[in-house]
Structures are given as C-alpha cells and as structure tokens.
C-alpha cells in the first residue's frame, strides 16, 4: 500500500510522521494565501492565528514537498490519523498532480493528497478570508497557542522555502511586515538585541528557475496545511 501527501506549510520543514520517500516539487494552478484561522496550534479561539492555505489561480505554481508512506495497512492508517489530527481545520481532501523539480509537461505523480477546505465563512468556521498585509502582520505578530507563536510559523515557512530554492513572494512580504511590527531589523535581530526573542530569516531571495506556463485547472478547493 502507498499514498503520497503534498505539504506546502509546516509539513515542508516538520512532517512529524514516518515516511519512506520525499521529493521537492510543485502543484499547478494554486497559490499560498494566509486566509485560514488556527485556533488550537498557533492561536486560540479568542485570538486566532493565520496560517497558509491554497487558493485557485490559473497559471500559478505552489512549491513544496511530497511525502510517501509505503507499507502495510496499519502504517498507512497511523500516518493518516496523525495528519487528520494535525490538519484539523480541513473539511475535505483533494487529489492533485505533482511535478518534481525540473518537470514541466508531465506530472511525476497523480492522485497526491492535499488537505482542503472550502473558502466560505458560513460553511467553514476556520476561513478568515483575505485582509490587508498590515492587518495580517499585526495578527500574526501577537497570536500564539499550545504549539508556539504565529510569527515563528511564518518565519519557519520563509526559511523552509529558501532552503528548497523556491521562495514565495507573499511569504517574504508578510514575514518582513511582521518584522516591522516586532521591531526586527537586518537579519532578524530585535532592536533590543534580546537573545530570548531572536528570530532569523533569510536576507536574500533567489529567483525560482521556473517560468510560468499555461496550466490546466485543478478542482476548485482551498488546500491547507497548518
């Protein structure tokens, strides 16, 4: 038995489950947005965090990592149970084509799972919707929950995308805006130079080697990865 799951948020740097294979690559026609509330990991019901989701946009690409779980039924069950508990804000699963780094025309894998959620505030209580960059940064700078604070989620995602060589412009802009709110300058060192509050982030943004292509539309859904 085997299944593949695509990660584009915290799964990229912290999958948290036993897997047998990993590849860097992308899915087509989706982009990251920070429109999803997190109330039990990086935030609370009173002060929700903002975590990334995916929204449909024709011609976009979303880079991340795909993980393979291969083995017996029990191994697959345990991995999926872990993911469903971790991705508790989702309301459905979607399957997509995955393209390995360097692939363009033909998908490397089909039927890859991503955890998805409908972009509707009435049917999905976790959907926050878009907001101005400054408002999102202020919310992220102050939100925290049992698994840590919201700002570290954004900074870790920024670094993770830097490490795989495919940074996301929105993640960079949002991380820099959060640094402004926190009074962080340069390489992410607070003005007060407090070692307990020291946060890091990559100072440079390499260009992705991939250029846009005309792409086929995938099922309309918001994918999420908290």
Phi and psi in degrees as a GROMACS rama.xvg file:
@    title "Ramachandran Plot"
@    xaxis  label "Phi"
@    yaxis  label "Psi"
@TYPE xy
-155.127  140.823  UNK-2
-143.941  155.535  UNK-3
-119.564  140.558  UNK-4
-129.572  135.56  UNK-5
-95.6225  129.683  UNK-6
-115.016  136.833  UNK-7
-134.775  -0.826913  UNK-8
-119.583  -124.431  UNK-9
-65.7379  -21.8473  UNK-10
-61.1427  -27.3215  UNK-11
-61.3083  -42.9319  UNK-12
-104.851  -12.5944  UNK-13
-147.256  74.5585  UNK-14
-61.434  -40.4325  UNK-15
78.174  2.92717  UNK-16
-136.594  162.485  UNK-17
-75.6823  124.757  UNK-18
-132.277  162.25  UNK-19
-106.105  -19.0143  UNK-20
-155.733  155.667  UNK-21
-147.067  138.577  UNK-22
-136.568  145.383  UNK-23
-91.1393  137.492  UNK-24
-179.371  -153.763  UNK-25
-151.173  162.225  UNK-26
-115.904  156.637  UNK-27
-100.276  151.826  UNK-28
68.4054  21.1105  UNK-29
-133.003  148.978  UNK-30
-135.019  154.914  UNK-31
-74.0358  141.405  UNK-32
-141.17  157.854  UNK-33
-106.048  64.0332  UNK-34
-110.478  9.07366  UNK-35
-111.664  134.451  UNK-36
-83.1061  142.979  UNK-37
-123.613  117.941  UNK-38
-114.645  -0.489179  UNK-39
-134.34  1.25374  UNK-40
-116.958  -65.2697  UNK-41
-106.558  4.75081  UNK-42
-153.376  -171.926  UNK-43
-132.563  166.037  UNK-44
-58.3951  -34.1432  UNK-45
-75.6519  -34.4384  UNK-46
-134.898  79.1612  UNK-47
-67.3291  145.888  UNK-48
-82.3451  166.537  UNK-49
-112.048  125.098  UNK-50
-124.147  165.482  UNK-51
-82.4154  144.879  UNK-52
-126.953  178.909  UNK-53
-118.033  138.933  UNK-54
-122.473  152.965  UNK-55
-69.9822  132.656  UNK-56
-151.782  115.287  UNK-57
-60.2934  132.791  UNK-58
89.3771  -9.35513  UNK-59
-80.0539  160.683  UNK-60
-131.344  145.277  UNK-61
-122.684  117.502  UNK-62
-88.2359  148.466  UNK-63
-175.956  -148.885  UNK-64
-134.38  142.91  UNK-65
-112.793  138.216  UNK-66
-119.387  138.193  UNK-67
-108.062  132.444  UNK-68
-114.481  118.618  UNK-69
-129.437  130.193  UNK-70
157.225  -146.025  UNK-71
-85.5787  174.976  UNK-72
-61.981  -36.8008  UNK-73
-67.2321  -39.9326  UNK-74
-62.7987  -43.6792  UNK-75
-64.8392  -41.7871  UNK-76
-61.7227  -43.7183  UNK-77
-64.7403  -41.6115  UNK-78
-64.4527  -44.1195  UNK-79
-67.5581  -38.1171  UNK-80
-61.5043  -41.8658  UNK-81
-61.3935  -46.9663  UNK-82
-64.6232  -41.239  UNK-83
-65.751  -35.1805  UNK-84
-70.4864  -41.066  UNK-85
-69.7941  -41.1857  UNK-86
-93.1315  50.113  UNK-87
-71.626  -11.883  UNK-88
-84.7026  -6.66331  UNK-89
-72.9655  157.869  UNK-90
-125.465  3.32844  UNK-91
-165.274  167.432  UNK-92
-113.127  145.125  UNK-93
-125.039  146.922  UNK-94
-109.299  139.963  UNK-95
-137.258  166.411  UNK-96
-84.8929  142.126  UNK-97
-118.335  136.952  UNK-98
-117.062  121.442  UNK-99
-67.5487  151.302  UNK-100
-50.7608  121.397  UNK-101
103.189  -20.7761  UNK-102
-83.2085  147.349  UNK-103
-129.797  -54.9731  UNK-104
-88.6313  -44.9009  UNK-105
-108.434  132.168  UNK-106
-66.1072  145.263  UNK-107
-75.1361  -37.1163  UNK-108
-138.934  146.316  UNK-109
-119.74  156.817  UNK-110
73.6298  25.1634  UNK-111
-75.8114  136.225  UNK-112
-84.8703  134.25  UNK-113
-129.498  144.485  UNK-114
-81.8379  128.956  UNK-115
-126.235  160.816  UNK-116
-149.028  144.096  UNK-117
-77.052  139.127  UNK-118
-83.9662  64.4076  UNK-119
-139.262  118.173  UNK-120
-67.1689  -25.3469  UNK-121
-79.4072  -42.4192  UNK-122
-89.5196  -17.1217  UNK-123
-128.43  103.235  UNK-124
-67.4944  -16.0833  UNK-125
-88.7809  -9.26992  UNK-126
-81.9724  118.037  UNK-127
-91.4833  -31.4473  UNK-128
84.0789  173.062  UNK-129
-70.3815  161.667  UNK-130
-154.996  159.626  UNK-131
-57.3285  149.234  UNK-132
-54.4685  -43.6706  UNK-133
-63.7256  -39.4102  UNK-134
-66.6257  -42.1481  UNK-135
-62.8736  -41.2312  UNK-136
-63.7277  -42.0398  UNK-137
-63.9317  -40.0739  UNK-138
-65.5905  -44.1415  UNK-139
-67.3258  -36.5024  UNK-140
-66.6498  -23.4446  UNK-141
-112.284  -13.3838  UNK-142
-80.448  142.061  UNK-143
-154.532  158.869  UNK-144
-151.888  -166.693  UNK-145
-60.1916  -28.0816  UNK-146
-98.0442  5.94376  UNK-147
126.576  -174.801  UNK-148
-95.7366  159.91  UNK-149
-68.6741  -33.3727  UNK-150
-64.7521  -38.1655  UNK-151
-65.8614  -31.7754  UNK-152
-59.9107  -46.5239  UNK-153
-67.9247  -45.2212  UNK-154
-64.9056  -37.5642  UNK-155
-68.268  -37.3944  UNK-156
-66.2699  -41.1097  UNK-157
-58.6016  -46.648  UNK-158
-67.2576  -40.0692  UNK-159
-61.7434  -41.3069  UNK-160
-70.5011  -35.5114  UNK-161
-60.924  -42.7488  UNK-162
-65.1856  -32.9052  UNK-163
-90.6567  -0.743123  UNK-164
81.3231  20.7232  UNK-165
-141.776  72.5276  UNK-166
-70.7607  156.291  UNK-167
-109.667  123.483  UNK-168
-58.1546  -41.4805  UNK-169
-64.5559  -41.5366  UNK-170
-60.8954  -42.6765  UNK-171
-64.3164  -47.0109  UNK-172
-61.6751  -42.8132  UNK-173
-68.5093  -42.4711  UNK-174
-60.7866  -41.7681  UNK-175
-66.9493  -35.5515  UNK-176
-68.2712  -37.8862  UNK-177
-63.881  -39.0789  UNK-178
-61.0652  -38.0312  UNK-179
-60.8407  -45.3852  UNK-180
-61.4183  -39.4301  UNK-181
-84.1741  -7.27059  UNK-182
75.723  31.366  UNK-183
-96.6342  135.945  UNK-184
-128.596  170.814  UNK-185
61.9331  -121.312  UNK-186
-91.8307  22.7917  UNK-187
95.4509  21.2215  UNK-188
-94.7358  123.786  UNK-189
-57.6038  149.635  UNK-190
-57.7469  -32.7816  UNK-191
-74.9993  -9.14008  UNK-192
59.653  35.4636  UNK-193
-82.7325  121.034  UNK-194
-64.9398  -28.3349  UNK-195
-73.0301  -21.8752  UNK-196
-108.077  11.22  UNK-197
-68.2791  127.716  UNK-198
-126.206  143.612  UNK-199
-120.601  157.038  UNK-200
-161.979  151.558  UNK-201
-67.1235  133.535  UNK-202
-80.1858  -18.3317  UNK-203
-120.394  152.821  UNK-204
-119.591  101.573  UNK-205
-71.0954  150.092  UNK-206
-79.9041  138.125  UNK-207
-68.4227  139.234  UNK-208
-73.2877  -6.12711  UNK-209
-94.4779  135.066  UNK-210
-101.434  157.653  UNK-211
-64.7737  149.652  UNK-212
-133.094  156.755  UNK-213
-74.6006  124.072  UNK-214
-124.018  156.738  UNK-215
-80.5085  147.619  UNK-216
-76.8228  136.914  UNK-217
-96.924  172.167  UNK-218
-56.2403  135.266  UNK-219
-74.0602  112.314  UNK-220
-162.446  155.811  UNK-221
-97.047  125.755  UNK-222
-96.6521  146.214  UNK-223
-140.334  153.886  UNK-224
-152.606  97.1866  UNK-225
